[in-house]
Amino acid sequence: MFVLLCGLGFWQLQRLHWKEALIAQVDSRIHAAPVPAPGPEAWPTLDLAEADFTPVTVSGTFLTDKEALLYMTLSEPKGPIGGVGWQVFVPLKTDAGWIVYVNRGFVPDPRRDPATRAEGQPTGTVSVTGLLRRPERPLHLFGDGMSRDNQWFAREPALYARAAGLPAAEVAPYSIDADATPNPGGLPQGGETLVVFPNNHLQYVITWFGLALALVGVFIAYARGVLKRGPDDEAD
């Protein structure tokens, strides 16, 4: 049991070093100069985990009638608006012809209807700069994970595209979180990407090694008790 507990402690120590390196890597990456968003020729070999949070840029035309809404509670907004609301994902048909979903930013729940923020719906060619984000793969407990009312609870551009009737082969396997460049009327409110990585591994290290030491202490106390009783006490 002592060996097992120590093994768990060393494993969490390795995880701690990995997580700290990941945090440092992402922190450095998000401040790099943006690069062109990967097109279809790069998708088959694109490592989405490695590319996550890479600054990218792309231009094209928004398909504003096919937006998807991702639920969000923005408790610490970088902009003036927070609370319960939605991230607005809109497919952008790029100048090259392929499509990528852009998270244009946050809107409060009373403004989820596009008609309430019509001034923020761009027309014509636009340029977008933001962070490439990999999709989420939650466990779908019901059906195939499709939303029946265009309200979603996970970042899944493939399913957004399927619900909107967009050709799957033309839709990027990632999405882009737009930066904080203001939109007309103030909504959607961009630049609200959460760059947070839970890092509880140090607590786990202390817990496992602490249990190992406690186990040693219990054994020593038990052994001392046995030695004090002696063979005569054992016979009685």
C-alpha positions as CSV (number, residue, x, y, z in Angstrom):
1,M,0.0,0.0,0.0
2,F,2.9,2.4,0.8
3,V,4.4,1.7,-2.7
4,L,1.0,2.3,-4.3
5,L,0.5,5.6,-2.5
6,C,4.0,6.8,-3.4
7,G,3.4,5.8,-7.0
8,L,0.2,7.9,-7.1
9,G,2.2,10.8,-5.6
10,F,4.9,10.6,-8.2
11,W,2.3,10.3,-11.0
12,Q,0.6,13.5,-9.8
13,L,4.0,15.2,-9.6
14,Q,4.6,14.4,-13.2
15,R,1.1,15.7,-14.0
16,L,1.9,18.9,-12.1
17,H,5.0,19.5,-14.2
18,W,3.1,18.8,-17.4
19,K,0.3,21.2,-16.5
20,E,2.7,24.0,-15.6
21,A,4.5,23.6,-18.9
22,L,1.1,23.6,-20.7
23,I,0.0,26.8,-19.0
24,A,3.3,28.5,-19.8
25,Q,3.1,27.3,-23.5
26,V,-0.4,28.6,-23.9
27,D,0.4,31.9,-22.2
28,S,3.2,32.4,-24.7
29,R,1.2,31.3,-27.7
30,I,-1.8,33.6,-27.2
31,H,0.5,36.7,-27.4
32,A,2.1,35.6,-30.6
33,A,1.4,37.3,-34.0
34,P,-1.6,35.9,-35.7
35,V,-1.2,33.5,-38.7
36,P,-3.6,32.6,-41.5
37,A,-6.3,30.2,-40.3
38,P,-5.6,26.7,-41.5
39,G,-7.5,25.8,-44.7
40,P,-8.8,22.4,-45.9
41,E,-5.4,21.3,-47.1
42,A,-4.2,21.4,-43.5
43,W,-7.2,19.8,-41.8
44,P,-6.3,16.1,-42.2
45,T,-3.0,16.5,-40.3
46,L,-4.0,19.4,-38.0
47,D,-3.3,18.6,-34.4
48,L,-6.2,20.5,-32.8
49,A,-4.9,20.0,-29.2
50,E,-1.5,21.5,-30.2
51,A,-3.1,24.3,-32.2
52,D,-5.6,25.3,-29.5
53,F,-5.3,29.0,-28.6
54,T,-3.2,29.9,-31.6
55,P,-3.9,33.5,-32.8
56,V,-5.2,33.4,-36.4
57,T,-6.7,35.7,-38.9
58,V,-9.2,35.1,-41.7
59,S,-11.5,37.1,-44.0
60,G,-14.8,36.4,-45.6
61,T,-18.6,36.9,-45.3
62,F,-20.7,36.0,-42.3
63,L,-23.7,33.8,-42.8
64,T,-25.6,35.7,-40.2
65,D,-28.9,33.7,-40.7
66,K,-27.2,30.5,-39.5
67,E,-25.8,31.5,-36.1
68,A,-25.6,29.1,-33.2
69,L,-25.9,30.0,-29.5
70,L,-23.7,28.5,-26.9
71,Y,-24.8,28.9,-23.3
72,M,-22.4,30.8,-21.0
73,T,-22.3,32.5,-17.6
74,L,-19.8,35.3,-17.8
75,S,-19.0,36.0,-14.2
76,E,-15.8,38.0,-14.8
77,P,-16.3,39.9,-18.1
78,K,-13.4,41.7,-19.7
79,G,-16.0,44.1,-21.3
80,P,-18.9,46.0,-19.7
81,I,-21.5,43.2,-20.0
82,G,-21.7,40.0,-18.1
83,G,-24.0,37.5,-16.5
84,V,-26.1,34.8,-18.0
85,G,-26.2,34.7,-21.8
86,W,-24.8,33.2,-24.9
87,Q,-21.8,33.0,-27.1
88,V,-22.7,33.8,-30.7
89,F,-21.2,31.4,-33.2
90,V,-21.6,32.5,-36.8
91,P,-20.3,30.6,-39.9
92,L,-17.9,32.7,-41.9
93,K,-17.6,31.8,-45.6
94,T,-14.0,32.6,-46.3
95,D,-12.6,34.2,-49.4
96,A,-11.3,30.8,-50.4
97,G,-14.7,29.3,-50.2
98,W,-14.5,27.1,-47.1
99,I,-16.4,27.8,-43.9
100,V,-15.3,28.4,-40.3
101,Y,-17.4,29.1,-37.3
102,V,-16.5,32.3,-35.5
103,N,-17.4,32.9,-31.9
104,R,-18.2,36.6,-32.3
105,G,-18.6,37.1,-28.5
106,F,-21.1,37.3,-25.7
107,V,-24.7,38.5,-25.6
108,P,-26.9,38.7,-22.5
109,D,-29.9,36.4,-22.5
110,P,-32.4,39.2,-23.3
111,R,-30.4,40.0,-26.5
112,R,-30.1,36.4,-27.9
113,D,-32.6,37.2,-30.7
114,P,-30.5,38.6,-33.6
115,A,-33.3,41.1,-34.2
116,T,-32.5,42.9,-30.9
117,R,-28.9,43.5,-32.1
118,A,-29.3,44.1,-35.8
119,E,-26.7,46.8,-35.9
120,G,-24.1,44.2,-34.9
121,Q,-24.8,42.0,-37.9
122,P,-22.1,42.8,-40.5
123,T,-22.6,42.6,-44.2
124,G,-20.0,42.3,-46.9
125,T,-16.4,41.1,-46.5
126,V,-15.0,41.3,-43.0
127,S,-11.6,40.4,-41.4
128,V,-11.5,38.4,-38.2
129,T,-8.6,38.0,-35.8
130,G,-8.9,35.7,-32.8
131,L,-7.9,32.4,-31.2
132,L,-8.3,29.0,-32.8
133,R,-10.2,26.7,-30.5
134,R,-10.6,23.0,-30.7
135,P,-14.0,21.5,-30.4
136,E,-15.4,20.0,-27.2
137,R,-16.4,16.4,-27.0
138,P,-18.8,16.0,-24.1
139,L,-20.7,12.9,-23.4
140,H,-24.1,13.1,-25.0
141,L,-26.7,11.5,-22.8
142,F,-29.6,12.1,-25.1
143,G,-29.8,11.2,-28.8
144,D,-27.1,12.4,-31.1
145,G,-26.3,15.7,-29.3
146,M,-28.2,17.8,-31.8
147,S,-29.9,20.9,-30.5
148,R,-33.6,21.2,-31.4
149,D,-33.8,25.0,-30.7
150,N,-30.3,26.2,-31.8
151,Q,-29.2,26.5,-28.1
152,W,-26.1,24.5,-27.4
153,F,-24.0,23.6,-24.3
154,A,-20.7,22.6,-26.0
155,R,-18.4,24.0,-28.6
156,E,-19.1,21.6,-31.5
157,P,-18.8,23.3,-35.0
158,A,-19.5,20.0,-36.8
159,L,-22.9,19.7,-35.1
160,Y,-23.6,23.4,-35.6
161,A,-23.0,23.0,-39.3
162,R,-25.1,19.8,-39.5
163,A,-28.0,21.6,-37.8
164,A,-27.6,24.6,-40.2
165,G,-27.5,22.4,-43.3
166,L,-23.9,23.4,-44.2
167,P,-21.7,20.9,-46.2
168,A,-19.6,19.1,-43.6
169,A,-16.6,18.8,-45.9
170,E,-16.3,22.5,-46.3
171,V,-16.5,23.4,-42.5
172,A,-13.3,23.7,-40.5
173,P,-12.9,21.2,-37.6
174,Y,-12.2,24.2,-35.3
175,S,-13.8,27.5,-34.4
176,I,-12.3,30.9,-33.9
177,D,-12.9,33.1,-30.8
178,A,-12.9,36.7,-32.1
179,D,-10.8,39.3,-30.3
180,A,-12.1,42.4,-28.5
181,T,-12.5,44.5,-31.6
182,P,-15.8,46.4,-30.9
183,N,-18.9,45.5,-32.9
184,P,-21.5,48.1,-33.9
185,G,-23.9,48.6,-31.0
186,G,-21.5,46.8,-28.6
187,L,-22.8,43.3,-29.2
188,P,-21.7,40.6,-29.5
189,Q,-19.0,41.4,-27.0
190,G,-15.8,39.8,-28.2
191,G,-12.5,39.0,-26.4
192,E,-14.1,36.9,-23.7
193,T,-12.2,33.7,-24.2
194,L,-11.6,31.9,-20.9
195,V,-8.0,30.8,-20.8
196,V,-8.2,28.8,-17.6
197,F,-6.6,25.5,-16.8
198,P,-7.5,23.8,-13.5
199,N,-4.3,22.9,-11.7
200,N,-5.0,20.9,-8.5
201,H,-2.1,18.5,-9.0
202,L,0.0,19.9,-6.1
203,Q,-2.9,19.2,-3.7
204,Y,-3.0,15.7,-5.0
205,V,0.7,15.3,-4.6
206,I,0.5,16.4,-1.0
207,T,-2.5,14.1,-0.4
208,W,-0.9,11.0,-1.7
209,F,2.5,11.5,-0.1
210,G,0.7,12.5,3.1
211,L,-1.3,9.3,3.2
212,A,1.9,7.3,2.6
213,L,3.6,9.0,5.6
214,A,0.5,8.5,7.7
215,L,0.5,4.8,6.8
216,V,4.1,4.6,7.9
217,G,3.3,6.3,11.1
218,V,0.4,3.9,11.8
219,F,2.6,0.9,11.1
220,I,5.4,2.2,13.4
221,A,2.8,2.7,16.2
222,Y,1.4,-0.8,15.7
223,A,4.9,-2.4,15.6
224,R,5.9,-0.6,18.8
225,G,2.8,-1.8,20.5
226,V,3.5,-5.4,19.5
227,L,7.1,-5.1,20.7
228,K,6.0,-3.7,24.1
229,R,3.6,-6.5,24.7
230,G,6.3,-9.1,24.3
231,P,6.0,-12.9,23.9
232,D,4.6,-13.5,27.4
233,D,1.7,-11.1,26.8
234,E,1.1,-12.8,23.5
235,A,0.8,-16.2,25.2
236,D,-1.7,-14.8,27.7
